[in-house]
Amino acid sequence: VQLQASGGGLVQAGGSLRLSCAASGSIDSFAVMGWYRQAPEKQRELVATISSGGSTTYADSVKGRFTISRDNAKNTVYLQMNSLKPEDTAVYYCSAYRPFVRYWGQGTQVTVSS
């Protein structure tokens, strides 16, 4: 399975972006789909996940501002990001997980200017 992330860009603080992660195959078989991010000189961190049943989790830093969703018919996972802050600047990666296997997309840059 290949994951193609898109939707990143440059936005002012307070603005919004929607990231998309399109899979080359069905995402139905993945237990969890998620978004991670990595800022310069920092560790990659979990942003949000969504299970096959639709349960979601969020990092404390994005709760109330970001929303993860999935469209199984389109094999796509989304990350709606509102009220963006400069500290949200990072490369965002999508990930797909099933037991013993994790796939990563190539990343999309999000830059939030103050």
N, C-alpha and C positions, 0 to 999 in steps of 0.2 A: 504494500500500500504506500502510495506517495501522498504527502500532505503539502498543499500549496497555500501559503498564507498571503494575504493581501489586505490593503486598506490602510496601511500606515501612511504617515505623512507629517507635515509640520502644521501645528495648530497653536493658537494663543491659549494662555491659561484661561480656564473657564469654558473652553470649547469642547466639542465632541468629535469622536471618530468611531467608526464601526469596522472592526477587523473581521475578516472571513477566513475560514480554513476549509478548503475544498479537498476532499479525499478522492483518490483515483478509484477507490472501490467502496463497497458498502461499509458504513460506520456502525451498522446494527450489531456487528460481532464484537465491538469494543465495549468493555465494561465501563470505561471512563474516557472521556475526551477532556482536554484541558488546555489552558493557556498559561505559559510561563513568560517571564521577562528577565532580561539581563542588562543591567546598566554598566557603563564602563567601570572596570576595576572592581566590580561586585560579583557576588555569586548569583547564579541563576536562581530565581525564586518563583514559587507557585503564585499565580494570580487568581485563577478560578478553575473549577472543574464542574463537569456535568456527567452524571451517570447515565447508563442506558435507560434507566427508569425515570430520568428527569430530575433527580435530586442534585442540588447545586451546593458548592462550597466556595467561599471567597476568602482571600487574604484580608486581614483587618484593615489594611491600608486602602482597600478599594471598596469595602462594603458600603452600600448605599449609592455608589457612583457607577459601578460597572455591573453589567448584566450579561451572563453567558446563556446561550441558547443553542439548540441544535435542530436541524431540519433533516430528518433521516431520508426523506424522499429526494433531497438534493445532495445528500452525503456531505453536508456542510455544517460547520459549527461557527457561531458568531460570538463576538465580544463587543457589546455596545459600551462605549466609554464616554461618560458624561462628566462635567465639572473637572476637566483635566487639570492637573497641577504639573509644574516643572519637574517635580520628583517622579512623575510617571514616565519621564523620558527613558527609553530603553529599546532594545530589540526584543520584540515579542515573538514567541515561538508557540506553535500549536503542537499538541502531543496526543497520541492515541495509545491507549493501554488495554491489553488483554493479558491474562495470566502468563507470565514469563516473557512477554514481548512488549516493547515500547517503541513507537515510531515518533520521529520528530520531523516537523516541517523546517523550511529553510530560514524562517524569521522575516519579520517586517519591522522597519524602523519607525518608531514613534518619537517625535520631538515636540515638546511643549515649551513654548517661549513665555517668559514672564512679562 
